[in-house]
Amino acid sequence: MNKENKKNFDWNERKISQFIIWDLVSILQKNESGDLLDAFILDYRNAAQKHDKYKFVIDFLDELYNNLIHKLFVKRNENNKKILFHCGSKYPSIILKANKHYAVKTTANGKSDRLFALENFIGYVNTADLNRFIYNYLTQKDDKNLYELLNRVEKKIKSIGPDCIVLSNDFLPIERAIVLVSKKIGIPTIVIQHGIFQSVSQFADGKVADYIFAWGQYFKDLYIKKSMKEPRDVYILGYPQLIEKNKEQRIVKDYYTIYYLGSNFEKYNKKLLSIKLKTIRGINRICAKIGMKFIYRFHPGDDRKLLKTKLPEVTFAPQKEKLTETFHRGDVFISFNSTSLVEAAIRSKVALQLMNFPRKTDNFEELGACNKSFQTIDELENYLTKIANSPNLDNFKSRLNNNYIELSYDPGKRFLEILDDISKKQ
């Protein structure tokens, strides 16, 4: 990366609180109920309290690893350019590939982030302490908390001195603060598209970062069409995870396993809980009727205790079951518009979209992103009955539209190619 590309940023151009907090809240509140802000505050309160509880242990571990173990046992070429990944362990193949060519560090906002860094001997910087400033601002409405957040972020970034920063989004408050500080000190920021960006939504990655690495040509065109990015600032990375080839496609089973991939719309609009419960009960009933095994996979934002209380007859995926394990165990996947549904299709699973929530969404079947889309549970039942009576699932699968998600690239290799192209242009 080339810091000569520094973009001057006047901190007075916009209100800091609007940029960091209220842009996101205003977009979400257009489609949600008034309890959204309460849920937002609760998330940051929980994160701040969790950090405070384990602060001394975390600080000791961070100090021991970064300033002793990592320095002693990991030899780095100081001439290598530096990359800071603020995406935890989300893109392991990209981070590990980059670590062979750059001096890589990651941020740690939780247990899994640290474990990833420790297992791969990668240095990291703690960002869990930043949640407290967001929570304090949301409850006190005092801008001094956001300025303290920016000061803390600037110290962390300068202690690493990265040539570029890679994020998994640029709409959440801490990520916005990182982008704002990076613009001030002249460090390019890159967002790797972390989920599906819908044409009917205003909510997307890449609005404020310098570059967006998109999943496919469809998304690149969408960013340009919506005037979110100039063509030169959008690169096609492809799907950012390595896809394991399923070697068990031809195994004959006595029954098929159906997963419903949950969403947490009710967290921000309580009226949608009844539709969610009705949907889960309905699919569970259908599966019992036609001889299929039904499992509900929790969304990370789900109230697990509530759902288990309301749906005692339903089988739930284990809390620690990884998404890759879910894809391995399931045969048919159903969701409203979860990114995980498209990821199931990528892995040659039968992916079905049930569009029965009163929310705007793209039709995945029309985009070539799933096998079939339905408006009602009755339509879904007719199709599942056909699947249950079929000796194999081959006739229910369709090829994913490569224009929607580019699958021909190795994500780590492609990431390095794009960085090289950006460096040459600068």
Secondary structure as UniProt FT lines:
FT   HELIX           3..5
FT   TURN            11..12
FT   HELIX           16..17
FT   HELIX           18..22
FT   HELIX           23..29
FT   TURN            30..31
FT   TURN            34..35
FT   HELIX           36..64
FT   HELIX           65..69
FT   HELIX           70..73
FT   TURN            78..79
FT   STRAND          82..86
FT   TURN            88..89
FT   HELIX           92..98
FT   TURN            99..101
FT   STRAND          103..108
FT   HELIX           111..119
FT   TURN            120..121
FT   STRAND          123..126
FT   HELIX           128..130
FT   HELIX           131..140
FT   HELIX           144..160
FT   STRAND          164..167
FT   HELIX           173..185
FT   STRAND          189..192
FT   TURN            199..200
FT   STRAND          211..214
FT   HELIX           217..225
FT   TURN            226..227
FT   HELIX           231..233
FT   STRAND          234..236
FT   TURN            247..250
FT   STRAND          257..261
FT   HELIX           265..267
FT   HELIX           270..272
FT   HELIX           273..290
FT   STRAND          293..297
FT   TURN            300..301
FT   HELIX           304..310
FT   TURN            312..313
FT   TURN            319..320
FT   HELIX           323..329
FT   STRAND          332..335
FT   HELIX           339..346
FT   TURN            347..348
FT   STRAND          350..354
FT   HELIX           364..367
FT   STRAND          372..374
FT   HELIX           377..388
FT   HELIX           394..396
FT   TURN            402..404
FT   HELIX           411..425
//
